[in-house]
Amino acid sequence: MNLALTLASRSLTTHPGRAFFSILGVAVGIATAVAVFTLDHVTVLSRTTRLDPGYGADLEVRPSSELADAKSQLLALEGVAGVAAFFQNDVRLRPVASGGAEVRARLIALEEGSGPSLGVYHVERGSDLGPADEHGVLLGRALAEELALEVGAEVVLAPPERAAQRECVEGVLREKESSAPAGREEVFHVVGVLAGEGVGKKSKGQVAIVNYQSGRRLFADVFVESQFWLKRDGAVDLEVLESELGKGFTFERNEAKAVGQMADERAFRNGVRVAGLFALLLGLFVIFHTLSMSLVERVREVGTLFSLSASRAQIARVFFGEALVIAGAAGALGLLGGLALTTVLLRLGITTLGVGRSLPLLEVPWPTVTWLVVLGVLVALGGSVYPILRVRGTDVVATLRGDDPGKRSRGSFHLFSTLLLVAVVPAAFFRVVPIVGAADRTLVGTLLAGLVVLGLVVGLPLVLPRLVGRMTARLARLAHSRSPLVAQLAARNLEQSPGRIGASISAVALVVAAFVGLKGMTRSLAAETEVWGESALSDRVLIENLPDASYDKLARILHEQPGVLGVESGDARAFPSFLLLGLRPAELARHGPLAQDPALVAALEDQGIVLSERLARQRGLAAGDQVLVRTSGHGVQSFRVVSVSDAYGYFFHPDERAYGIVDSRLLERFFCVDDARTRSLAVKLAPGAERASVVAALQATLGTDRFNVYDGPALIDLMLRDLTVDFVLFDIILFLTAVLAGLGVLNGQLLAAIEKKKELGILVALGTTRSQLTGLVLVESLVIAGVAGVLGSLVGLGLTPVLVTALRVLSGLDLPLRSAGPWTLFACLAAIALTLCAALYPVWRSNRMDAVRAVRTG
């Protein structure tokens, strides 16, 4: 064992550059994967904490009056993991023993046993309600402390003397009174105290929970509306479930549970995770390449050890010990680097849901992070298996002659490494870091297509080694006119080392392909915004932060200006389960689809609704379908979809593209929200009309110019800039993968220089100049860059439609297909710069070489 440790230590210290860059390659890959997942975890955690949810269920659902057995229908829906009926109301509560003062609390009557399973509450002390607890009650921590109540105490519960609520009746807010008798009371015993989370935080902890039937009995003479708390199956996307619910239910989404679950957010988070996997794969590819080439460089050393009676097991332990040091150091460095990178990104406000305010590193998900590091270390160690197996089958006489044992079976190593990287690592990675949302066929198909492409590129040396050697050699001979010796030497090196050259080409080509594919995807996203802007913002002026003014007065004055087709108010809003705007049909009748068919205007007035394109896609709705909306005082109302269009209703703050539009009179009737006063307007102009007259008329009428004015083109430019900023995380990951590719090229050139040290020494002794040796390395690097740039660009252009198709499904966006365009040329130039930078260290090492010693020691 001491011999193995000594030889492994000697190998690492004799060639510190090779060891350092190998460790760095794996470490950067692990650090990127660790940073990606930790960043995503902290992003979701911070937004969830900031939302401070009042309950833990995913959705709060209300059935339409037409459903006979709502719970059974809910349980039958795909994606529903659990359902519990509940209702809530105020309640009077006082202790029995002390006869203390009466307090008012929030009562929740919930089906027994369903609270913990739905994640609604957690019992801190005592036990949960059971079927036998007909008179049991759970108290919030704050309520129990205020009344000094412990488990086993008795309390009196009674409905409020006047259980009054406000409701909207025909556009007027009225008090809704209860007919509950003031004297109804029941005694309950405390079975448990709630923790200060979920429902336990409602009403600042002043909450009591009883079984559903007990609550019904207590409030027998009071009108209560039964609802359902619903838990979602994580294998089904939230928006798919909401689309199914919308056919027979109204619902409210728990925004804290929906963080990162919406379609565009899932697309972004999954894209970042796949990019992290790509970086990890490339880092491991670097170590495989290094370990494979190091065996070639140490052929004579292995033969000498055999001749000195060293056993194959001892020599195998040398390689394994060396790999263990590299993988272990890389794992530790990758963990520290990943957490440091996460901290820096959070302080810059860069998250997996876009760029925003600075965040602290709230929590490290240690179980997942540890498994990611272990995965990287174990797979890196797997790269040592091949050299160990090659040592076990080495011909002693052949190694003493200096024969290369890898030439005959190097393909087996490429096959082994390709299968490990393409099949085993992705499967293990997504076992540790699962896909966000449903892994549907399109997403799985996209991942498989990407892995197939990865396998083809990584396996290039295996598939076409001779073609790689011949093609690169011919390219190198193009430099014959500038330097015949450099061209000839470079061509020979390339032709004799197809494995090393192919591996370097693969590393750089993968980065180029990823860059080209990503830029094609982001350009497609930008094109979607541009196409949407043509419909939603064309010839449209948005005015915000107006002094509170009469909408009728402003609309009348604006219609006096030339080219004004419609004036919409942005302040008549309600939020049943989506953004609902109240606009006047007459203001919509002169443009868009309503102008093409006057019958649609009448349909809108007759309880119709216009849906934006995004909301229609999210809910799976089209013209003629019914939309259920829970109203205030009028129960659940059905609206018929008269049109799906983005031509109406968009306002910049908030930037919400999923909304519906109803007649403003209906919004006032059902929600008591009118448009009499307004602080924001959207003015639709005829093509070619100038906005200056609109702005001037508002300034003259209001006597001030202190309001914000946005026009369509300016808003589109702003959105495109925001989109570019949000995707900066992808650019950072691409930069790290470019570093990994550079390390792969650097390792290949460095190992080649070590392998051919004696040959280079002879060339120097024969009069070859340092500049010619430098040219030799640079020509090889240029050839690698040129082939990798072309190959990567072709692969990236072919991968772009696959990525865009997957993003269409994930995001629900109608994305047009765009290529990377000029970024393709930039990727090729960047590949050249990358490989030339990677060649600087081998060039420096070659220029410092002692020719006499190189010839003597080999």
N, C-alpha and C positions, 0 to 999 in steps of 0.2 A: 504493500500500500504506500510505503514511503517513497518507493521508486516512482510510482505513478504520480504522486503529488509533486515530487521534485521535477519530473519531466514536464508535467502540465504547467507548473509555475515557471519553468525555464522557457517554455514556448510562449507564454503570455508576456513575460518580461523581455524576451528577445525581440518580439515584434509588437511593441506597445501600440503602434498605430492601428494594426489589424484588430487587436483586442478592443481598443477604445471605440473604434468606429462600429465594430460589431455590437458592442454593448449599447452604444448610442442608437443604433438602428432599431433594435428591439425595444429599447426604453421609450423612444419617441412613439412607436406604434402603441405600446401599452398605455403611455401617458395620454394619447389622444382618445383611446377608448374609455379610459377612466374619466377624463375630463368631460367627454360627451355625456356619459350617463349621469355623473354627479351634477353637471350643469342642468340637465333636464330635470333631475329630482328636485334640486333647489328651486328651479323656476316654478314648477307646479306647486311645491310646498309653500313658497312665498305668496303666490297668488291665492291659494286656498286659504292660508292663514289670514290674509288681508280681507278676504270676503267674509270671514267669521260667520259660517252658516248657522242658522237657527235649528236645523235638524239634519239628520244624516242620510235620509233616503235620497235616491237619485232624482225622483220625480214625485210631485204631488198631483194626483189625477182626480178629475171629477167626471162622472159619466153623464151622458145625455139622458134625458127623461125617457127616451124610447127603449133603453136597454133594460131587460128584465133581470138578468143575472150578470151584473157588471164584473164581479170578481172572477167568475168562471171564464168570461171572455178575455179578461186581462191575463189570466194564467195561461190561456191558450195561445197568446201572442209569442212569437219567437223573440227571444231576447229578454223576457221577463223571468227573473230568478226568484222573485218573492213579492207577495202582495199582502197588505194588511189594511183593513178598514179602520177608520178613525174619525172622530169629530172633536172639535175643541170649542170651549166657551169659557167665560169667566165663572168663578165659583167663590163662595164665601167659605172660609175655613177658620175653625178655632179649636184649641186643645180641649179635651174632655176633663182631664185631671185637674188642671190649674184653673179652669174657667177663665182663661186669659182673654185678651182682646181679640176681636175678630179681624181677620185680614182678608184681602182679596187676592186671589192667585189665578193663574191660568190652568184650567183643567183640560187634560187630554184623555179621551176615552179610546183605548187602543186594544185591538184583538190580543188576547194574552199570549205571551211567549214570542211575539213577533218583533219586539223592540230590538233586542240584541242582534237577531239574525238579519235585520234590515240595516243595522248600524245606526239606529235612531237614538239610542241612549246606552249608557253603561252604568250598572249598579255598583256604587262604591262601597256601600256597607249593607249588610242584610242579604236578601234574596230577591229574585225577580218574581213578578206576579205569575201565579199558576192558575190552572182551571178551577181549583177549589177556593181561590181567594176571591170569593164573591164580594167581600167587604174589605179587601186589601187595597192599599194605596202606596204609591212611591212618591216621595217628596224630593224636590230639588234641594241641593245642599244649602243654599242661602235661606230658603224657607225653613228648613229643619233647624238651622242655627239660630235664626231669629226667634223661633218659638221654643227653643231648647227641647226639641223632640228627638227621641232615639227610636231605634227599631223596637216595635212592640207597643209603642204609645198609641192612644186612641185620639181621633180627631173627628169633628163634626163637619160634614160637607153639606152645602146648600146652594141652590141656584141664586144668583143675584136677585134682589127685590125687583129691580127693573133691568132686565137683560136687554138693553136698548142697543141697536146698531143703526148706522146710517146706510141708506140704500138710495139708489138713483131710480126714481119713478117718473117716467115721461119727462126726463130732462131736469127734474127737481130733486135735490137731496133732501130726504125726509128721515125722521127717526122711526126705526122699526121696533115696536115695543113687544115684550113678551107677555104672555098670559099666565106666567108661573105664579102659583100662590106663594106669598112671602114666608109661610110657615113650614114648607117642605124641608125636612132635614134627614140625614142618615149618618150613622156612626161608622167610621172606617178605622181599621188598625194599620199602622205603618209597618210594612214588610221590608222596606229598603229605602236607602237614600241614594240619589243619583249623583254621579260625578258631574263636574262642571263642564260638560261637553255635550254636543248634540242637543237633544231636547232639554237636557239639564241646564242649558244656558238660556232657554227661553225666558222672557220677562225677568232677566237678571237673576235667574235661579228661583223665582217665585212661581213654581210649577208643581202640579200634582198629576199623577197618572193613575187611572183606574182601568179595570177591564171594560171592554166595549159594552157588554150587556149591563154592567153595573152603571155605567154612565147613562145609557139609554133609560134605565129605570129612574135615575136621579133627575133627569131632564125630560121626563115623560110628557110634561105639559108645556115644554118650550120647543119652538121650532129650531132644529139643528140640521145642518147639511152634512151628510156623510160623504167622506172622501176616501181616497186610498193613498197610502204610501207605497211606492214601487221601487224595487231594487233591480238594477239592470244586470244582465249577464254580460260580462266584459268581452265575450266573444262576438257580440253584436254591436255595431256602431250605434252611438246615441241617436244620430239623425235618422238612421233606418228605423229604429224603434219609435221615434217621435212621428215619423211618417205614418206608421201603422196606427199609432194611438189617435192621430188626428181624424181618423175615419169615424170614431164613435165616442171620443173623449176630448175634454179640454184638459190642459195640464200646465203646470208651472215647473220649470227646470230649476234644480238646485245648482246654482252657478258654481258653488265651491266644488261640487262633484263633477262639473262639466269642464273644469279647467283643463285645457289641452286635449279635449275630446271632440271638439268640433272638427269638421272635415278639413278645413285649411290648416288648422293647428296640427291635426294628426299627420297630414302630409309633410309639414315642416319637420315635426319631431321624428317621424320615421326616416325622412331623408337624412337628417343629422346622424341618426343611429347607423344607417347603412354606410354613411361616410366614415364613421368611427370604425366600423368593421373593416372597411377598405384600408384604412391606415394601419390597423392591427395586422392585416394580412400582408401588407407590403413590408412592415417591419420584420415579420417572421420570414418573409421571402429573403430579406437581406441576410439573416443569420443562416438560412439554409445554403444560400449561395456561398457564404464565407466558409462554412464548415466543409462543404463539398470541395471547394478549391484548396483549402488548407491541406487536405489529404494529398492532393497532387503535389503540392509544394514540399511535402515532408516524406516523399517516397523513399529517398535514400536513408533518412533517419530511421524509418521503420525497418528497412532492411538491415541496417547496422545493429539495431536492437535485437532483431531475430538472430543475427550471427553471434551475439553476445549471450545467447541462451535466455533472453527475455521471453516469457510466455505470451501467447496471444491475448490471454485474459489481462495480463499486466498492461499490455499496449492498449487494449480496449479501454481499460480504466483511465489511461492518460487522456484519451479523447473525451471520455465521459466527464472526467474531472474538469477539463478545460471548458466543456460545454456547460457544466454545472455552475462554474464561476461566472461565465458570461451571462447565462440565463438568470441566475440569482441576482447578480449586480444590476442587470437590466430591469428585473422585476421591482427591486427596491427603488431604483432611480425613476422608473416609470410611474410608480405610485406617488412618489414625492412630486415629480414633475406634473402629473395629472392634477393633483390637488392644488399645486401652485398655479397652473394654468386656469383652473376653474376659478380660483380667487381673483385672478387678474381680470378674467372675462366678466365676472359678476360686478367687480368694481367699475368696469367700463360700461355696465348696463347691457352687456351682450348676453342674451338668453336663447333658449331653444324655441321661444315664442316671439322673437323679434328683439329689437333694441329699445330699451327704456331707461328707467332710473337705476341707479346703482343699488346693488343688493349685497348683504353680507353672506358669508358661507354658513347658512343656517344649520345644516346637518349633512353629514357624510353618510351615504347608504353603505355602511361597511360590509354587510354580507355580499351584496352584488359587486362592489369594488374589489373585495378580496378574491371573489371567484374570477373576475376578469384578470387580475394579476396572476392568479394560479393558472388560468387557461393559457396566458401568454408564456409563462415560464415552462409549463409542461410541453407545449407545442415546440417551443424553442429547444427543449431537451430532446424532443422527438427528432430534431434535425441531426442529432449526434448518432442516431441509430444506424444510419447508412454508413458513415465512416467506420463505426465499430464492426459492422458486418463485413465491410470490405477488408478490414484488417484481419478478421478471422479467416478469410479465404485468400490471403495474399500469398503469392509464390515468392519464397525467400530469395531464390537466385535471380528472379526477374527484378525484384526491388533493389538488390545490390547492383544490378546493371544500370539501374536508373529508369527502368521502364515505367510508364504511367499506368497504374492499375485501373484508373478510371476510364480510360479510353474505350475499353471493351464493354463497360456496363454503366457508363454515366447515365444512359437513358433510363435505367431502372431507378436512379435517384430522382430524376426529373419526374418520372411517373409517380413515385412515392410522394414527393413534395407537392405535386399538383393536386393529387387526390386528397392529401391532408389539408391543404389550404382551401380547396374549392368545396370539399364535402364536409370534412370533420369540423374544421374551425367555425364555419358559418352555423352549422347545426348546434354546436356547443354555445356559440355566442348568443344566438336567439333563444336558447334555453335559459341563459343567464339574463339577457336583456331582451324580453319579448317585444314583438311588434305592438304598437299602440293601436287599439281598436281591433276590428275583425280582420283576420288574415284571409281575405277572400281570394278567389281564384286569380283575379287580375294582379293583385299584389304579389301573391306567391309566384305567379308566372313571370312577373317582372324580375323578382329576385333570382329565379332560376335562370332566366335569360342573361342577367348580369353575371351570374356565376359561371355560366357556360362561356361567355365572352372572356371572363377572367381566366378560366381554364385554358382556353385557346391561346391567349396571349402569353400566359405564364408557361404553357407547354410548348411554345414555339421552338425552343432548342431541341425538344424531344421529337417533334413532328418533322421538322425540316432542318436538321443540323447542317447538312452539306450545302443546302441552298443558302442558308444564312452565311456560311463561310465564304462561298463563291461570290455571292452578291456583294457582301461588304468588302471583299478583296478587290473586286472590280471598281468599286467606288473609291477605294484608297488609291488605286493606280491613276485616278484622274489627276492626282497631284504630281504626276511624273514630270511635267514641264517645269514645275517650280523647284522640286528637289527629288531627283531620281532615286537617291539612296533612301530617303525617308519614305517615299511612296512604295518602294520595293519591300522594305522592312515591315512597314505597316500592313501591306497586303499579305505578306507571309504570316505575320502574327494573327491577323484576323482569320485567315484560312485555316491555321493550325489550332485555333481556340474557339470553335463555334459555340461550345457550351458557355464559356465565359462571356463572349460577346452577345450571344442570344439572351442570356439572363439579364445583362445590362440593358439591352434593347427592351426587354419585357418590362423592366421596372420603370423606365422612362415612358414607354408607350402607355402603360396603365395610367400614369398621372395625366398624360396628354388626353387620353380617352375620357377620363373623369372630368377634366376641365372643360373639354368640348361639349360633353353631354350635359354638364351642369349649366353651362352658359346657354345651351339650347333650351334647357328647361326654364331658366330665368327669363330669357327673351320671350318664350311662349307665355309666361305669366305676365310679362309687361305688355305683350300683344293683347292678352285678355282684357287688361285694364284699358288699353286704347280702344278696343272694340266696344267694351261696355260704355266708355266715355262718349263714343259717337252717339249712342242711344240715350244715355242718361244726362249728359252734360252739353250736348251740341246746342249752340245758340241759347244757352241758359246762363242766367246771372243769379248768384246766391248772395243775399244780403243778410248779415247777422249783427247782433248787438245793437239793434235799433232801440231808440227810446220807446217805452210802452205807448203804443198808438192804436187808433182804430183801424182794423183791417179793412172795413168797407171804404173808409175815406182814402187809405193808401191805394187800394185796388182801383178805385174810380179815377184817381189822379194818374196812376200809371197807365191805365188803358187809354188815356188821352194822348200818350206818347206814341210816335210812329213805330210800327212793327211789333207792338206788344200783343202776344197771342193769349197769354194766360198769366195769372198771378196766384201763387199758392202760399198758404200760411203754414209755417213749420211748427207751430205751437199747439195745435190741436192733436194730442197724442194720447194713446192708452196702451197698456202692456198686458193683454190677457195671457197669451203665451208667446207672442211675437209682437214686434212694433206695429201698431195700428194707427194710421194717420186719417184724420178727417179733412177731406178737401171738397170743394164745391164742384159738382159735375160741370157746371157752365164754364169753369175755368180750365177744364180739361178737354172741352168739346172741340177746340179749334186746332188741335195738333195731335199727333200720335194716332194709335189705332181707334180711339173714340171719334176722331174726326173723319175716319174712313167709313164708319158705320154708325149713323145716328142712333140706331136701335140699342147700341151698347150704353149710350148715355142714359136712356130710360131704364135699362136693366140695372145700371149702377144705382140709380135713385130708388129702385124697387128691391132694396136689401141685397145689392150685388157687391162684389169686391174685386178690385184689381190687385193682382199679386206681382211682386217683382220677380224677375227671372230666377234669382238665387233662392228665394223662399219657395217658389214653385218646384224647383229641382229638389230642395231639401225635403219637402213634404210629398213629393211625387204627385203634384196636382196639375191639372190642365183646365182650360176653359170648359165650363159646364159642370165641374165638380162642386161639391159642397164643402164648406169650411165651417167647423164648429167653433164658436167663440163664447166664452163664459162672460156674461155681462153683470153689471151691478143692478140688482132689483128686477131683472127680466130673465134670470136663469140663463140657460145655454141657448144661444140663437144660431141659426144656420144662415150662412151667406153663400150665394152662388157666385162662382168665379166667372166674371164676364170677360176678362182679358188677362193675359200675362205679358207684362211690358215694363221696361225700365224708363219709359219716357216721362213718367210722372213721379213726384214724391220724394226724390232724393235730396237730402240736406247734409252738409258737410260735417256738422257736429250734432250728434255723434255720427261717425262714418259707418252707417248700418245699411247694407244692401239687401237684407232679407226683411221685407216689410209688406204690409197690405194697405190698401187705400179703400175707404168707404165714404159714402156721402157724409159731409160734416153734420148734417141734421141727425143722422143715425148715431153718430158718435156722441152728440149732445143728449140724445134720447136715452141711450143705453149706458153711457158712462158719465153724463153730466159734465162733459168737457166741450166748451164752445170755442169758436174762433173769433169772437168779437174783438179781442185785443191780441196783438202780436208783436214779437220782437225779432222775428226772422221771416224772410220772404224768399221765394224762388220765382224769378220772372222769366218766362219763355218768350224768346224773340223770334221774329221771322228771319229766315236766312238773309244775311247781309245787313241786318239792322244794327245800329250802333248802341252800345250800352251807355254811352255818355249822357244821352238825354234822360235815361232812367235814373242814373245817379244824381244828375242835376235836379230833377223833379223831386226826388226824396230830400235832397239838401234844402231846397226852397221850402218844401212843406214842413219839414221838421225843424228847420232853423239850425241845423248842425250837420257837420260832416264826420262826426265821431261814430262811425259804424264801419263794419268790415264788408268789403265787396270782393267776391271771387267770380271769375268767369271760367268757363269750361276748360279751355286749353291750359290755363294756369293751374287749375286743380289737378288735371291729368299729369302735368309735369311734376307737381308736388307729390302725387301718389307714386309716380315712378321713382322719384328720389327716395321716398320712404321704403319702397320695395327693395331698392339697391342696398340701403342701409341694413334692412332686416336680414339680408342674405350675406352679411359680412362674416357670419359664423362659418358658412360654407367656404368662403375665401380663406379663412384662417386654417380650416382643416385641409384644404387643398395645398396651402403653403407648407403645412407639416408633412403632407404626403410627398410634396416635391422635395423636401429635405430628405425624406426616406429614399426616394429614387436616386437623389444625388449620392447618398451614402452607399447605395448599391453599386453605382458606377465607380465610385471612389474605391470601394473594396475590391472590385474586379480589377481595376488598374493597379492597385497596390499589390494585390496577390500576383498579378502577372509580372510586375517588376521584381518581386521576391523570387518567383519561379525562374525567371530568366536573368537572375543577377549575374551569373557567370558569363552568360552570352553578352550582356551589356558591358561587362568589364572588358571582355575581349574586343568589342567594338571600340571602346574608348582607347584601349591600348593600340589599336590599329589606326587611330587618328580621327575617329568620329568625334565631332565637336558636341559640346553641351547643347547648343542650339538645335542640332540635328536630333539629339535624343528628346529634347523638348518637342520638336516638330512631330516625332514619332508618336508620342502620347497624344498630342493635340489632334493629329490626323485620325487616330483611332476614335477619339472622343467625338469629332465632327461626324464621322461615319455613323457611330452609334446614334448621335442626336438626329441626323437626317433620316435614317431608317425608322427610328422610334417616333419621330414627329409625324411622318407620313402614315405609319401604321396606326398610331394612336388617334390621329385625326379621322381616319377612315372608320375605325371602330367607334369613336365618339359620335360621329355623324350617323352611323347606323344605330347606335344605342339611343339617340335622342328621341325618336318616335316611341320607343318602348317606355322611356321615362315619362314622356308627356302623357301617354295613354294611361299609365298607372296613376299619375297625378290627377287626371280627369276623374277617375273613379274615386280616388281618395278625397278629393276636395269638393267634388260636385260642381266644378267649374267647367264651362265650355271652352276649353283652351284651344286656341289655334296653334298649329304646328309651326315653329320657327327654328331655324338652324342657328348655330353659334355665330355665323356670319364672319365678320372680321376677327373675332376672337380666335378663330381657327388658325389664322396666320400668326397671331400673337402666341398661341400655344406652341407652334413649331419654333418660333424664335426663342421663346422661353426655354424650350427643351435644349436648344443649342447653348444658351447661356448657362443652363444648369449643368450640363455635362462638361463644359469648359471649366466651370468653377470647381467641379468635382475632380478635375484632372490636375489642379494646381498643387495639391499635396503630393501625389505621386511624382510630379515633375520636380518638386523641391527635393524629394528623397533621392531621385535619380541623379540630380546635379550634385548632391553631397556624397555620392558613392565613391569609395576608394577602389579604383580599378584593379590595383594589384591584389588587394585582399579579396575582392570579388572573384578574381580568376583563381586564386589559391584555395579559397574555402568553398566556392560554389554557392 
